[in-house]
Each structure stands twice: as structure tokens, then as C-alpha cells.
Amino acid sequence: MLGWERITPASRYQVRLMPTLAVTALGAGLLSPVMVGSQLLWLPAVEPVFLVPFFVALRFYRTGLYADRDRVRIRSPWRTRTVAMADIAEITSAPRRGDLHDPMRSDAFRIVLRTGETLRTPVRVHNPAEGERLIAAAYERDDFRRFGDHLRALVHNHGLDDEGKGEDPPLATLNI
């Protein structure tokens, strides 16, 4: 595997951000030149204000799990964390939040490190109780399981690759 592979492709909720990206970029381009009297002035101080929604939408769009040959990257809207595959003890899924009776409860991936630290990921199962007005890395349960199996296989095969006994799992199984 060369470079970073996105384990969890953009969910349908993340794809909805694409019009937001286009509109904010267009708005920043159109609104930065300002007419003052008969002169056209370009106000560079105003432009970054219009680009903030673009960068926020881009961060939400890029939320997910990525892997390269030796590392796993957990990218959430507000933080990115990279962990060596050798440091991963287990990949589990657990309730995202709430108690057993919370209708908004859904499973999310957890990465347990050999040190005992548990890292929460933003990748989760879509709960129909949340409705369709959602911006998240939320997937149907079957896709969620498939992504987990693929990530577990990558981590498991990591140690075998050095000995020439393992190989990357087929990527064709990730088609949605």
C-alpha cells in the first residue's frame, strides 16, 4: 500500500457538504472585491471571513479513518491523530454515547492501544432516530462492519508483511 488509503469513504451525509464547499468558495471570490464609489477595491482582510465555512465543511468532509503501511489516522472535524499499527491492541465498536435506553445511541469505532488508552473515532453507525439532517461519518450497519473488518485485517497483517507472509486485504470489498 502506498500513501494514505481512506478506509471509510465519504458517507452520504458528508457528500452533502460539497454544495457548501462550492458556494462558500464562490462567495469568497465574488464578495472579496467591493465597489466603493466608482472604484473597485479588493479587501483581502474580508476574504478569510468568507473562507471559514469552506474550511469547516472541508474538515467535516475529510472526517474518517485512513491507513498507510504502518499507521492509522483518525481524522475528526476538530482533530487528527495518527497511531502506529504496532501500537494497536484491538479495534472494537461500542455505544457512541448515552445509556441503553437512549434512542439516539449508535455504535462507533474505538481503537484500543497497547498502553490501555482507548481512542474514540468519529466513524459510527447511522441511527434512523437521528433523521436525515445530519453531517457525520455515519454509515449503514453492514458498511460499518465491513470497514471494521478491513481495518482489523490491515492491523493484523501489518506484522506479517515484514516477514513476507501477509498481504493487504482486497480493496474491492470496500465498494458501496
RAKA-V83876 format. One record per residue. N is the residue number from 1. RES is the residue in one letter. PHI is phi in radians with two decimals (* if undefined). BURIAL is + if it has 16 or more other C-alpha atoms within 10 Angstrom, else -. D_CENTER is the distance of its C-alpha to the mean C-alpha in whole Angstrom. Layout:
# RAKA-V83876
N&RES&PHI&BURIAL&D_CENTER / N&RES&PHI&BURIAL&D_CENTER
This chain:
# RAKA-V83876
1&M&*&-&19 / 2&L&-1.94&-&19 / 3&G&1.28&-&16 / 4&W&-1.48&-&13 / 5&E&-1.88&+&12 / 6&R&-1.42&+&8 / 7&I&-1.22&+&9 / 8&T&-1.93&+&7 / 9&P&-1.10&+&8 / 10&A&-0.99&+&7 / 11&S&-1.31&+&9 / 12&R&-1.09&-&12 / 13&Y&-1.31&+&11 / 14&Q&-1.29&+&9 / 15&V&-1.13&+&12 / 16&R&-1.08&+&14 / 17&L&-1.33&+&13 / 18&M&-1.00&-&15 / 19&P&-1.06&-&18 / 20&T&-1.10&+&17 / 21&L&-1.06&+&16 / 22&A&-1.16&-&20 / 23&V&-1.17&-&22 / 24&T&-1.20&+&21 / 25&A&-1.15&+&21 / 26&L&-1.13&-&25 / 27&G&-1.08&-&26 / 28&A&-1.13&+&25 / 29&G&-1.22&-&27 / 30&L&-1.40&-&30 / 31&L&-1.61&-&30 / 32&S&-1.24&+&31 / 33&P&-1.40&-&34 / 34&V&-2.14&-&37 / 35&M&-1.43&-&40 / 36&V&-2.14&-&43 / 37&G&1.13&-&46 / 38&S&-1.78&-&47 / 39&Q&-1.87&-&44 / 40&L&-1.66&-&41 / 41&L&-1.92&-&39 / 42&W&-1.86&-&35 / 43&L&-1.82&-&34 / 44&P&-1.12&-&31 / 45&A&-1.24&-&31 / 46&V&-1.42&-&30 / 47&E&-1.00&+&27 / 48&P&-1.02&-&24 / 49&V&-1.07&-&25 / 50&F&-1.35&+&24 / 51&L&-1.51&+&21 / 52&V&-0.99&-&19 / 53&P&-1.06&+&17 / 54&F&-1.07&+&16 / 55&F&-1.22&-&14 / 56&V&-1.15&-&13 / 57&A&-1.09&+&12 / 58&L&-1.11&+&10 / 59&R&-1.10&+&8 / 60&F&-1.15&+&7 / 61&Y&-1.14&+&7 / 62&R&-1.48&+&5 / 63&T&-1.08&+&2 / 64&G&2.77&+&2 / 65&L&-1.96&+&5 / 66&Y&-2.23&+&8 / 67&A&-2.51&+&12 / 68&D&-2.16&+&15 / 69&R&-1.05&+&18 / 70&D&-2.15&-&19 / 71&R&-2.41&+&15 / 72&V&-2.10&+&12 / 73&R&-2.00&+&9 / 74&I&-1.80&+&7 / 75&R&-1.97&+&5 / 76&S&-1.88&+&6 / 77&P&-1.03&+&8 / 78&W&-1.95&-&11 / 79&R&-2.68&-&10 / 80&T&-2.18&-&9 / 81&R&-2.29&-&11 / 82&T&-1.99&-&13 / 83&V&-2.23&+&15 / 84&A&-1.21&-&18 / 85&M&-1.06&+&18 / 86&A&-1.13&-&22 / 87&D&-1.53&-&21 / 88&I&-1.52&+&19 / 89&A&-1.60&+&21 / 90&E&-2.81&-&19 / 91&I&-2.12&+&16 / 92&T&-2.18&-&17 / 93&S&-2.22&+&16 / 94&A&-2.56&-&18 / 95&P&-0.96&-&18 / 96&R&-1.20&+&15 / 97&R&-2.87&-&18 / 98&G&1.40&-&22 / 99&D&-1.77&-&25 / 100&L&-1.11&-&26 / 101&H&-1.74&-&27 / 102&D&-1.35&-&24 / 103&P&-1.21&-&24 / 104&M&-1.61&+&20 / 105&R&-1.25&+&19 / 106&S&-2.57&+&17 / 107&D&-1.39&+&15 / 108&A&-2.40&+&12 / 109&F&-1.25&+&12 / 110&R&-2.19&+&14 / 111&I&-1.94&+&14 / 112&V&-1.70&+&18 / 113&L&-1.53&+&20 / 114&R&-1.10&-&23 / 115&T&-1.35&-&24 / 116&G&1.73&-&23 / 117&E&-1.21&-&21 / 118&T&-1.91&+&18 / 119&L&-1.81&-&14 / 120&R&-1.46&+&12 / 121&T&-2.00&+&9 / 122&P&-1.43&+&7 / 123&V&-1.43&+&7 / 124&R&-2.59&+&10 / 125&V&-1.46&+&13 / 126&H&-1.31&+&14 / 127&N&-1.74&+&17 / 128&P&-0.99&-&20 / 129&A&-1.14&-&22 / 130&E&-1.36&-&19 / 131&G&1.40&-&20 / 132&E&-1.76&-&18 / 133&R&-1.53&-&18 / 134&L&-2.60&-&14 / 135&I&-2.12&+&11 / 136&A&-2.84&+&8 / 137&A&-1.52&+&6 / 138&A&-1.96&+&10 / 139&Y&-2.27&+&11 / 140&E&-1.16&-&15 / 141&R&-1.00&-&17 / 142&D&-1.12&-&18 / 143&D&-1.13&+&14 / 144&F&-1.01&+&13 / 145&R&-1.11&-&16 / 146&R&-1.11&-&16 / 147&F&-1.10&+&12 / 148&G&-1.10&+&14 / 149&D&-1.09&-&17 / 150&H&-1.12&+&16 / 151&L&-1.13&+&14 / 152&R&-1.08&+&17 / 153&A&-1.13&-&19 / 154&L&-1.06&+&18 / 155&V&-1.16&+&18 / 156&H&-1.09&+&22 / 157&N&-1.32&+&23 / 158&H&-0.98&+&22 / 159&G&-1.21&-&25 / 160&L&-1.32&-&27 / 161&D&-1.05&-&26 / 162&D&-1.13&-&28 / 163&E&-1.64&-&31 / 164&G&1.40&-&31 / 165&K&-1.66&-&30 / 166&G&-1.91&-&27 / 167&E&-2.58&-&25 / 168&D&-1.15&-&21 / 169&P&-1.14&-&21 / 170&P&-1.14&-&21 / 171&L&-1.40&-&18 / 172&A&-1.07&-&20 / 173&T&-1.25&-&19 / 174&L&-1.55&-&15 / 175&N&-1.15&-&17 / 176&I&-1.94&-&16
